[in-house]
Amino acid sequence: MTILFTLTGALFTAASLLAVYRIVRGPSILDRMIASDVLLTTLILVVGAEMVLNGHTRTIPMMLVLASTAIFATVAVARYVSKQDLSTKDDR
């Protein structure tokens, strides 16, 4: 069972590092937004795995806050990008 937990931790770490790399490198704001969604989703999964491992449900509110943050950030960036696209169409 320890090998399974170690492998799971390594996969979560790899996913997080790759997401942080994409956030830093970009190149566009949409790439960064998708990477931040992946990072927040990975964090939610880590918290869920910790809940299963320790057999409790105390961190469900934290998971809901993380999910809400991801949703609101995605909507905000989508609105920003759509307004930016409209302004570039008017300039042509």
Residue pairs with C-beta under 8 A, 6 or more apart in sequence:
5 53
8 49
12 42
12 45
12 46
12 49
15 38
15 42
16 39
16 42
16 43
18 38
19 35
19 36
19 38
19 39
19 42
20 35
20 39
22 31
22 32
22 34
22 35
22 38
23 32
23 35
23 36
23 39
25 31
26 32
29 77
29 80
29 81
30 77
30 81
33 73
33 74
33 77
36 70
36 73
37 70
37 73
37 74
40 66
40 67
40 69
40 70
41 70
43 66
44 63
44 66
44 67
47 59
47 62
47 63
47 66
48 63
50 59
51 57
51 58
51 59
51 60
